[in-house]
Amino acid sequence: MQCHNTNMKHKLIFETPIPCSVKTLFDFHANTKNLPLITPKDTNVEILKLETPLKEGNEAVLRIKKGWFSFVWELRFEKVIYPHLIVDVATRSPFKLFRHAHHFIEVDETQSILRDEVTFSLPFEPLSLVAVWFVKKDMQKMFAYRHQKTKEAIVSRVS
């Protein structure tokens, strides 16, 4: 994981090699039925609205419950380039800015790299800067889980 801070924007990068084709990796992430498989146990995600098929400009609305917190997360798919990239941007969330780029990088026909780049800023910065460390720690934990579960699910389907 890498971290970068620029003008109250924080960027995190998570990368994991996955033993599958880049198309398999893209299709896994584009299939919303896989969302519960890669969601940490302490988080409940309910899909309230999702425009399909996945394409630029489509929107999704999720209800997320994590611990005592429950909130609606609305996002728009800013960019979809099959089979290499999905970028979603929150239009309503607890964040001031939240942009998530899912990169599917081809190594060869049987190996890919899953790379998630998250750029975020919190509301009320600089007052909320004290919370950035906790948010980054939580995201680290969540993406480690998501990447591990993605790898396990794909490996179990391939073998």
ABEGO torsion letter per residue (X at the ends): XBBBBBGGBBBBBBBBBBBBBAAAAAAAAABAAAAAAABBAABBBBBABBBOBBBBGBBBBBBBBBEABBBBBBBBBABBBOAABBBBBBABBABABBBBBBBBBBABAABBBBBBBBBBBBBGOAAAAAAAAAAAAAAAAAAAAAAAAAAAAAAAAAX
